[in-house]
Amino acid sequence: MASDPFRADPISELARAAVRALAEGRAEGVENAIDRAYDETRVDPRTRRPTRAELRAHARAFEESEQGELGRLLRIDAALVEASEVLARLEETVIALEAHGADLPPPEIYGRAALGHFDLDPVVHIRVVTSLPVSTIAQSLFDAGFDDPACRSIETRHGRLDEVAFAGEYAQYSVVRIPPRMAVDRDRDLVKGKPVEHVDFSGVTRQLARLRVRIGRPSR
């Protein structure tokens, strides 16, 4: 019998246990799930913690073992649809309420979600360029049926920026407001300044089209 590649080392054992704790609702976030994994396994506590990449690999394998590849792809499809709805609502709000809103850059998704990656603990990071108060953005999202958003601020390379955070059905959302006159490199992470992928509504639509080709493709 072929050996299970995810049982090959203690780090994989920790990652597998952490993913199961998350999937079963027994952990409050990824770090807590890893802590539980140390408690629930016989792995030496001096063993390093699994990386997010290692956890994502196990999360994908776990979901496909439970739901099949098609089930996982359908979930990602639903997550992309939800994210596109958030983008559309933000753009509609800016155009309707912001002076010269139609001339501002469209809101975009950043990071892993921009690549269509929604495994483990999906967070959709969005930037919206507007001078509208963050409370107006939050109210618009709430009126559109999204979960009650929380308004707060985050520390970035450009100083403190307003953020609207809320839970969707398929992901957590972080919407950061960029003042129109602030010089922010669209291709760089707001915190560390590293290169980062980003897509607007049209880009998400293209991702959905490619994904649906995969979903409709007969298995071999």
KEMARTOR-916133 format. One record per residue: residue in three letters; x, y, z of N, C-alpha, C in turn. Coordinates in pm, whole numbers, padded with zeros to 5 digits, always signed. Layout:
ALAXYZXYZXYZ
...
This chain:
MET+00085-00119+00000+00000+00000+00000+00089+00124+00000
ALA+00055+00222-00084+00134+00343-00092+00122+00422+00038
SER+00233+00482+00080+00231+00560+00204+00160+00692+00181
ASP+00102+00746+00288+00035+00874+00282+00139+00984+00290
PRO+00154+01067+00185+00257+01170+00185+00238+01271+00296
PHE+00113+01289+00345+00088+01386+00449+00116+01331+00588
ARG+00164+01204+00597+00204+01147+00726+00356+01129+00731
ALA+00425+01192+00640+00568+01167+00625+00653+01232+00733
ASP+00606+01335+00798+00688+01403+00897+00600+01471+01000
PRO+00657+01510+01113+00577+01570+01221+00513+01702+01183
ILE+00577+01779+01094+00518+01907+01053+00390+01882+00974
SER+00392+01778+00889+00271+01742+00815+00162+01695+00910
GLU+00201+01623+01014+00103+01577+01112+00039+01696+01183
LEU+00120+01795+01218+00067+01915+01280-00027+01990+01185
ALA+00016+02004+01060-00065+02076+00962-00199+02006+00940
ARG-00194+01874+00931-00318+01799+00910-00414+01816+01028
ALA-00360+01810+01151-00443+01826+01271-00498+01967+01281
ALA-00419+02067+01244-00465+02206+01249-00576+02231+01148
VAL-00560+02178+01029-00663+02195+00926-00793+02129+00969
ARG-00783+02011+01028-00905+01942+01074-00973+02022+01185
ALA-00895+02081+01275-00953+02162+01382-01028+02281+01325
LEU-00971+02343+01222-01039+02456+01157-01167+02410+01088
ALA-01156+02300+01013-01271+02250+00937-01386+02210+01028
GLU-01354+02160+01146-01457+02114+01239-01503+02223+01336
GLY-01451+02344+01316-01495+02456+01398-01445+02451+01541
ARG-01333+02383+01565-01280+02371+01700-01167+02469+01728
ALA-01142+02561+01636-01033+02656+01653-01078+02795+01611
GLU-01025+02893+01681-01054+03033+01650-00936+03090+01571
GLY-00933+03061+01444-00826+03110+01360-00712+03012+01345
VAL-00622+03043+01251-00515+02952+01214-00417+02929+01328
GLU-00375+03035+01395-00276+03018+01500-00330+02933+01614
ASN-00456+02953+01650-00517+02871+01754-00527+02726+01710
ALA-00554+02704+01581-00562+02567+01528-00426+02498+01538
ILE-00318+02571+01514-00185+02511+01526-00156+02477+01672
ASP-00194+02568+01762-00175+02540+01905-00249+02412+01943
ARG-00371+02397+01895-00448+02276+01924-00380+02152+01867
ALA-00321+02167+01750-00254+02053+01687-00140+02001+01774
TYR-00065+02092+01836+00041+02047+01928-00020+01970+02045
ASP-00134+02018+02094-00197+01953+02210-00256+01817+02174
GLU-00305+01804+02049-00380+01684+02011-00294+01577+01946
THR-00169+01608+01919-00079+01508+01859+00036+01479+01955
ARG+00116+01382+01919+00234+01349+02001+00360+01410+01943
VAL+00342+01511+01862+00458+01575+01800+00539+01650+01906
ASP+00670+01639+01894+00760+01710+01985+00726+01860+01983
PRO+00699+01920+02098+00663+02062+02101+00771+02155+02050
ARG+00895+02102+02036+01003+02185+01981+00999+02189+01828
THR+00911+02107+01767+00897+02107+01621+00845+02241+01574
ARG+00902+02293+01466+00858+02424+01417+00712+02422+01374
ARG+00650+02536+01375+00510+02548+01336+00498+02538+01184
PRO+00392+02476+01133+00372+02470+00988+00356+02609+00929
THR+00404+02628+00808+00387+02755+00738+00247+02763+00679
ARG+00207+02883+00640+00076+02898+00576+00069+02817+00447
ALA+00179+02811+00372+00180+02735+00248+00156+02586+00276
GLU+00221+02535+00380+00202+02393+00417+00059+02368+00463
LEU+00004+02461+00539-00135+02447+00584-00232+02452+00466
ARG-00207+02541+00372-00296+02551+00255-00295+02421+00175
ALA-00178+02359+00161-00170+02233+00087-00254+02126+00155
HIS-00249+02120+00286-00329+02022+00360-00478+02057+00356
ALA-00508+02186+00361-00648+02229+00355-00710+02187+00221
ARG-00634+02205+00115-00685+02165-00017-00706+02014-00022
ALA-00608+01938+00026-00619+01792+00024-00737+01746+00111
PHE-00753+01809+00227-00862+01771+00317-00997+01798+00252
GLU-01011+01917+00194-01140+01951+00132-01172+01859+00016
GLU-01072+01828-00065-01097+01742-00180-01127+01599-00136
SER-01070+01556-00022-01102+01423+00028-01246+01417+00080
GLU-01296+01532+00130-01431+01537+00185-01535+01570+00079
GLN-01504+01664-00010-01601+01716-00105-01570+01682-00250
GLY-01452+01630-00276-01410+01606-00412-01356+01733-00475
GLU-01282+01719-00584-01226+01836-00651-01337+01929-00700
LEU-01445+01872-00752-01554+01955-00802-01614+02038-00690
GLY-01632+01979-00573-01688+02053-00461-01600+02171-00423
ARG-01470+02150-00424-01377+02259-00391-01384+02369-00498
LEU-01388+02332-00624-01394+02431-00731-01525+02509-00726
LEU-01634+02443-00692-01762+02513-00680-01759+02614-00565
ARG-01691+02580-00456-01678+02675-00345-01597+02797-00389
ILE-01488+02773-00462-01406+02885-00509-01486+02971-00606
ASP-01567+02908-00690-01654+02982-00782-01746+03074-00702
ALA-01807+03020-00596-01898+03100-00514-01823+03215-00446
ALA-01699+03189-00403-01619+03293-00338-01586+03405-00436
LEU-01554+03370-00559-01525+03471-00660-01649+03553-00694
VAL-01763+03488-00700-01888+03561-00725-01914+03661-00612
GLU-01897+03615-00488-01918+03704-00374-01822+03822-00378
ALA-01695+03796-00407-01596+03903-00413-01629+04002-00524
SER-01677+03952-00638-01714+04042-00747-01833+04130-00708
GLU-01922+04077-00627-02038+04155-00581-01993+04267-00488
VAL-01893+04240-00405-01839+04345-00318-01775+04454-00403
LEU-01694+04415-00501-01631+04513-00589-01736+04598-00660
ALA-01839+04533-00712-01944+04606-00785-02014+04707-00695
ARG-02043+04665-00571-02110+04757-00478-02022+04876-00446
LEU-01894+04852-00423-01802+04961-00394-01793+05059-00510
GLU-01782+05006-00630-01770+05094-00748-01898+05174-00768
GLU-02014+05110-00751-02141+05180-00764-02151+05294-00662
THR-02106+05268-00540-02113+05368-00433-02026+05488-00465
VAL-01903+05463-00509-01811+05571-00541-01865+05656-00657
ILE-01912+05591-00761-01963+05665-00877-02086+05747-00840
ALA-02172+05691-00755-02297+05759-00720-02276+05875-00623
LEU-02181+05860-00529-02173+05958-00419-02047+06044-00420
GLU-01945+06002-00492-01817+06075-00492-01815+06175-00607
ALA-01771+06297-00578-01752+06394-00686-01647+06340-00782
HIS-01681+06335-00911-01590+06281-01014-01555+06135-00986
GLY-01647+06064-00922-01621+05924-00888-01594+05837-01008
ALA-01655+05869-01121-01636+05789-01242-01494+05800-01295
ASP-01420+05905-01252-01283+05925-01300-01180+05858-01210
LEU-01224+05805-01096-01131+05743-01004-01102+05598-01044
PRO-00987+05543-01005-00957+05402-01037-01062+05311-00975
PRO-01097+05202-01041-01195+05110-00983-01136+05036-00864
PRO-01220+04993-00772-01169+04913-00660-01108+04783-00711
GLU-01007+04734-00639-00937+04613-00682-00914+04519-00564
ILE-00903+04391-00596-00868+04287-00500-00718+04265-00505
TYR-00657+04247-00387-00513+04231-00377-00475+04099-00310
GLY-00355+04053-00341-00301+03936-00272-00346+03804-00331
ARG-00354+03701-00246-00385+03566-00292-00522+03558-00358
ALA-00618+03631-00305-00752+03628-00365-00750+03681-00508
ALA-00656+03769-00538-00644+03821-00674-00603+03711-00773
LEU-00546+03604-00720-00507+03489-00802-00612+03378-00797
GLY-00721+03404-00726-00825+03302-00714-00795+03197-00611
HIS-00705+03225-00517-00667+03128-00414-00750+03154-00288
PHE-00834+03057-00254-00926+03073-00142-00920+02955-00046
ASP-00804+02892-00033-00790+02778+00057-00749+02824+00196
LEU-00781+02744+00295-00745+02761+00436-00828+02870+00503
ASP-00780+02993+00503-00848+03104+00572-00860+03222+00476
PRO-00946+03212+00375-00949+03314+00270-00984+03453+00323
VAL-00898+03548+00289-00921+03689+00320-00909+03766+00189
VAL-01011+03845+00159-01011+03926+00037-00973+04068+00074
HIS-00853+04108+00033-00805+04243+00058-00843+04332-00061
ILE-00911+04441-00033-00960+04531-00139-00913+04673-00109
ARG-00877+04745-00214-00850+04888-00200-00955+04964-00281
VAL-01008+05070-00221-01103+05156-00292-01054+05300-00279
VAL-01037+05365-00392-00989+05504-00394-01110+05596-00386
THR-01121+05669-00277-01236+05758-00257-01211+05851-00140
SER-01277+05966-00144-01274+06057-00030-01400+06041+00055
LEU-01488+05948+00018-01607+05922+00098-01568+05876+00238
PRO-01643+05914+00341-01614+05865+00475-01624+05713+00480
VAL-01540+05653+00564-01542+05508+00575-01678+05460+00624
SER-01748+05541+00703-01881+05503+00751-01980+05492+00636
THR-01963+05575+00532-02051+05567+00414-02027+05438+00338
ILE-01901+05400+00326-01868+05274+00259-01928+05157+00335
ALA-01912+05159+00467-01964+05051+00550-02116+05042+00538
GLN-02183+05156+00542-02329+05157+00534-02376+05103+00400
SER-02306+05139+00293-02343+05092+00160-02331+04940+00150
LEU-02224+04885+00206-02206+04739+00204-02313+04671+00289
PHE-02344+04729+00403-02448+04673+00490-02584+04677+00419
ASP-02615+04787+00352-02741+04800+00280-02752+04699+00166
ALA-02635+04657+00114-02633+04559+00005-02650+04416+00055
GLY-02657+04400+00190-02682+04268+00245-02560+04198+00303
PHE-02446+04268+00306-02327+04207+00364-02331+04222+00516
ASP-02252+04136+00583-02251+04135+00729-02217+04272+00784
ASP-02263+04299+00906-02240+04428+00971-02091+04460+00973
PRO-02047+04562+00896-01903+04589+00888-01852+04664+01010
ALA-01723+04644+01038-01655+04718+01144-01561+04819+01082
CYS-01569+04943+01127-01480+05048+01079-01362+05062+01175
ARG-01242+05060+01122-01124+05074+01204-01013+05132+01119
SER-00891+05132+01167-00778+05181+01088-00663+05082+01099
ILE-00575+05084+01000-00459+04996+00999-00334+05079+00973
GLU-00222+05031+01024-00094+05100+01005-00031+05049+00875
THR+00009+05141+00787+00070+05104+00659+00197+05186+00637
ARG+00262+05160+00526+00379+05239+00488+00342+05384+00462
HIS+00215+05411+00440+00168+05545+00408+00098+05612+00526
GLY+00117+05556+00645+00047+05606+00762-00077+05524+00790
ARG-00161+05570+00879-00283+05498+00914-00390+05522+00808
LEU-00453+05413+00765-00558+05419+00664-00685+05357+00721
ASP-00799+05410+00677-00928+05357+00720-00955+05223+00656
GLU-01019+05134+00732-01052+05001+00683-01195+04965+00724
VAL-01264+04897+00634-01393+04835+00665-01372+04684+00661
ALA-01403+04616+00769-01383+04471+00778-01517+04404+00805
PHE-01541+04294+00736-01665+04220+00758-01649+04076+00709
ALA-01739+03992+00753-01737+03851+00714-01837+03827+00603
GLY-01789+03767+00494-01879+03720+00391-01912+03574+00416
GLU-01987+03515+00327-02021+03374+00343-01902+03285+00312
TYR-01815+03331+00220-01705+03246+00173-01566+03301+00207
ALA-01559+03420+00263-01429+03479+00296-01447+03594+00394
GLN-01337+03633+00456-01332+03756+00533-01290+03869+00439
TYR-01341+03990+00464-01312+04103+00375-01246+04217+00451
SER-01146+04275+00388-01078+04394+00438-01077+04496+00325
VAL-01154+04603+00342-01163+04708+00240-01090+04832+00293
VAL-00980+04868+00230-00900+04982+00274-00930+05102+00185
ARG-00958+05215+00249-00990+05338+00176-00860+05414+00147
ILE-00837+05442+00018-00720+05518-00025-00766+05658-00066
PRO-00724+05763+00004-00762+05899-00038-00713+05927-00180
PRO-00794+05993-00262-00757+06013-00403-00623+06081-00425
ARG-00583+06169-00336-00457+06243-00357-00336+06172-00296
MET-00358+06059-00233-00246+05988-00173-00170+05908-00280
ALA-00039+05924-00282+00044+05852-00380+00071+05712-00327
VAL-00001+05615-00381+00014+05475-00341+00044+05392-00465
ASP+00151+05314-00460+00188+05227-00571+00090+05111-00576
ARG+00015+05102-00682-00086+04996-00695-00024+04857-00698
ASP+00102+04848-00735+00167+04718-00750+00245+04674-00627
ARG+00230+04748-00517+00305+04717-00396+00213+04696-00277
ASP+00254+04605-00190+00182+04580-00066+00181+04706+00020
LEU+00069+04731+00088+00056+04853+00168+00144+04852+00293
VAL+00177+04735+00343+00251+04728+00468+00401+04710+00446
LYS+00439+04610+00366+00581+04581+00349+00640+04634+00219
GLY+00554+04677+00129+00604+04732+00004+00648+04628-00097
LYS+00611+04502-00073+00648+04396-00166+00555+04395-00287
PRO+00603+04346-00404+00514+04334-00519+00391+04250-00486
VAL+00276+04289-00537+00153+04218-00505+00062+04216-00626
GLU-00006+04103-00645-00101+04089-00755-00230+04163-00721
HIS-00298+04213-00824-00427+04278-00802-00513+04269-00928
VAL-00644+04262-00908-00738+04253-01020-00861+04338-00988
ASP-00922+04392-01092-01047+04465-01076-01163+04373-01111
PHE-01282+04429-01123-01400+04349-01151-01384+04268-01279
SER-01328+04329-01383-01310+04257-01509-01215+04139-01493
GLY-01112+04158-01411-01018+04049-01387-01082+03933-01314
VAL-01169+03962-01216-01240+03856-01146-01333+03783-01241
THR-01396+03857-01330-01485+03796-01429-01409+03698-01517
ARG-01287+03734-01555-01205+03644-01637-01167+03519-01557
GLN-01135+03537-01428-01104+03422-01345-01223+03327-01338
LEU-01341+03382-01322-01462+03299-01316-01481+03222-01446
ALA-01457+03288-01558-01474+03221-01687-01379+03103-01700
ARG-01253+03123-01659-01155+03014-01667-01192+02900-01572
LEU-01236+02936-01453-01272+02834-01355-01391+02753-01404
ARG-01487+02818-01466-01607+02746-01511-01577+02654-01628
VAL-01473+02684-01703-01428+02589-01805-01378+02463-01736
ARG-01303+02480-01628-01253+02363-01554-01369+02284-01493
ILE-01465+02353-01438-01578+02286-01374-01658+02208-01477
GLY-01669+02262-01596-01747+02196-01700-01670+02093-01779
ARG-01538+02085-01754-01455+01992-01828-01479+01850-01776
PRO-01505+01751-01864-01526+01614-01815-01400+01558-01752
SER-01419+01482-01647-01303+01422-01579-01240+01317-01667
ARG-01109+01297-01649-01037+01199-01732-00993+01082-01646
